[in-house]
């Protein structure tokens, strides 16, 4: 029984954070948009893969999407058409170990290494494709990965962070099952860190979100989100410096912040990117605020 109590939550965590195994070889043809299958390297030698949707202007700004836990690039598909029609290139990609990207499928690190994958995506857009004007949208751990990446590199010019957690330690604390003893739960989480080779201390957007300033960040949170309760959302928002803004979705759960939340907010998000990117020196020659 003690072995079951110790191993069951560890197995559950592994299952909950593992991306789907379905093939991504079928193209996103239902969008009826031209796209390219792309690949680019990480700094530690892995190859990430995704879809690039070009717009008519070759030097237009680009928006990348960072998926949530246990999701791949398909999670961003519903955002492509409105962004494309608004004049943006769009990059959807899968993290290491997800989709068709290389890497350990069972080592999701809640934004630690995934933020390095965002670094690689930004580098691909800016250096390989020559697009210096880049923004990002992310949900949950994807939003965390965006914040961690943007805190390191100024090349991510504007961020939409939907339902990010302040720190991994906070997220684990809030989401601990009530019936599970705290010492045993902590032991399981430490085993997860050891198995995956990362530390929760690497995943603390609360400590670095201020570094995005003067680049803008827009937060989106759900009032009915039990994974990221409003008080946790407020802590992270307070740690950010201006320019910053926040949108509250009154009845949205954690999952609903992404869909239908972000889908319904696309006019506001597009306005945010047009306005924010038009003030970045790298973007002023190619984009003006509508």
N, C-alpha and C positions, 0 to 999 in steps of 0.2 A: 504493500500500500504506500509506504514512504517513497519507493522508487517511482510509483505512478504519480504521486503528488509533485515530485520534483521534475519528472520528465514531461508530463502532460502539458504544462504551460510553455515549456521550452519548445515542444513540438508544435503547439498551437501558434507560438510567435513565429516559428519558421514558416508555417503554412500561410499565416496572415500577411507575411511580408514578401512572399514569393510571387513574382510576376507570372501571368498566364503563359502556358506552354504552346498556345496556338501559333501557327505560322503567320508571319506577316507578309508572305510573298504575294498575296492577292493585293492588287493596287487599290488605292482609294478612289475608284472610278466613279462612285456615286456623286462625288463633288463636281465632276465634269470640269476639272481644272488640269492644266498641264503641271506636271511635277517631275522631279528627278529623284531617283534613289541615290543617296549620298552616304559616304563613309568618311570618318576622320579619326585621328588618333588621340588618345589621352597621353598625359605626360609619363604615365607608367607603362606604356607600350600596348594598351588594348585598342581595339578598333570599335568605335561606336557607329551605329547605322541609323538612318532615318529618311525622311522625305523632305525635300525642299520645294516649295511652291513659289515660283518666281512671279512677280508682277510685271507690268508692261515697261516700267522705268527701271533700267538696269541698276541705277545707283539709289533707288528708293530705300527707306529704312526697312530693317528686318525685325520681326518679332519671333522669339523662340518660346516654346511651351515646355515647362518642366513638369512631368507627371507626378502623381501622388504615389503613396506606398502601394506596391503590388499592381501598378499600372504600367503600360508601355505607351508608345507614341500615339496610339489610337485614341487615347483619352483627350487629345487636343483636336481631333478632327472637326468637331462641331464649331470650332472657333476660326477655322481656316477661311471659309467663304467670306464672312463679314470683314475679316482683316484684309484679305486679298482685295476685295471690292473697294476697301478704303485706301488702297494704294500701298500696302505693305507686302514685302516678301515675308514668307512664313516658313519656319523650320520646326518640324516635329522630329524628335529623336528619342531613342530608348537608352536608358542608363545601362551601364555594364551589367551583364547577367540578365538582361531583359530584352524582349523582342529578338531581333537578329544581332544584337550587339554581343561582343565577346565578354567573357567574365563569368564569375561564379554566380549561378542563379540563386543560391541560397545565402547570400552575404549582403543583403540590403542593409545599409548603415544609417538610415533615417536622415540623410543629408550630408554626412561626413564625406564619403567618397563620391556621392552623387553631385555634390557641389563642384568637385573636380571635373566631373563630366560636363557640368554647365560651363566651367572654364573652357573646356575643350570645344564646346559648341560655339561659344562666343569667339574664340580664336579662329575657328573655321570660318565663321561669317566675316570677321574683320580682316583676316590675313589671306585666307584662301580665296574667298569670294570678293574681297575688296569692298566690304560694306561696313564703314566705320560707325554707322548710326544704328544701334541695336537696343531693343527693349525686350523685356521678358515677362511672361505670365506663368505663375506656378500655383499649384494647389497642394495644401497640406505639407507633407515633407518636401514636395517640389517647390513650394514657396520658401521653405527653410533653405533648401539648396540654392535658390536664387539669391537670398539675402546673404548667405555665407560667401557665395561667389562674388557678388557685387561689392562686398566689403573688402575683397582682395584686389579686384581689378576695376579700374574706372571705365572700362570699355562697355560695361552694361549700363546704359544711360538712363533707363527708367524701368521701374519694377512694379508689377501688380502682384501682390502677395495675398492669396486667398486662403484663409484659415491656417496660417502658420502657428506653430507652438513657440513659446518663449525659449524653452530649452528642452532637451530630451529628458532630463531628469524630471522636469515639471510634467511633461506629457506622460511619463511612466507613472508618476505619483497620482495624477488625476485619473488615469485609466486603469489603475489597479483594481481587479475584481474585489468587491467588498468581502467576499468569503475567504480570500486568500491571505494568509498571515504575512505581515510586512517583512519579517526576516527571510522567509522562504522566497517571497517574491523578489526581494533584493538579490538573493543568491541566484535565482534564475536569470535575472537581467544581467548580472555580472558574467554568468556563463555565456549568455548571448553575446556580450561584448568580446569575451575571450574567443569564442568560436569564430566570430566575424572579423576579429582583428582591428577593432576601433574602440574609442573611448567616448562615453557620453559627454565628456568635457569638450570634445571637438564640435558638439552640436548645441551651441548656445547663441542663437541669433540675438537674444536679448543683450548680449555683451558687445555685439559688433554692428548692429543695425544703424547706429549713429554715424558710422563711417560712410554711409551712402550719401549723406549731405555734402554738397548742394544738389546732388541728383535726387529726383523726386521718387517717392514711394507711395503707392495707393494700397491700403489694406482693405480686404473684404472679409467680413465675419458674419456668422449666423447667430442670432439670438437663441436659437434652439440647439446649438451645437454643444453636445455633452462632452465631446473629446477636447474641444478648446472652449471652455466656458468663458463668458464675457469678461470676467475679472482677469483671466489670463490674457485675453486679447488686449485689454486696456493696458496691462503691464508692458506688453511689447510695443504697442503704439506710443506709450509715454516715453519709451527708451529711444525711439526714433527722433531725429531732428528734422526741422523744416528744410525743404518743402515736403509735407506729408499730408495725407487725407485718409479718411476712413469711411467706408460704406457699411451700414448694418442691414442685413437681410432679416426682417422681423421673425419669420417662422422657419428659417432654414436650418436643417441639421448639418452635420459636418459634410456628408456626401452631397446634400442639396446646395451647399455653397458653390460647388463645382457645377452641378447640373440639377436643376435648370438655372441656378444662380448666375454664373458667369455668362451663360448664353443670353439671358435676359438683359444683362448689364452691358452687352457689347457696344451699344451707342456711347455709353459713358466711358468705357475703356478706350474706345477709339479716340474719343475727344481727349482723354487723358494723354494718350501717346502723341497725338498731333500737337497738343499744347506743350507737353513736357519736352519732347524731342526738338521742337522748333526753337527752344531756348539753348540747346546744347551747341557749342561752337562747331562741333564736327558735323552737325546736321543742318545748320542754317542755310547752306547753299543748295540744299536739295529738298527742304521741307519748310513750309510756313504754316502757321496756325490758321485753321479755317475761320 
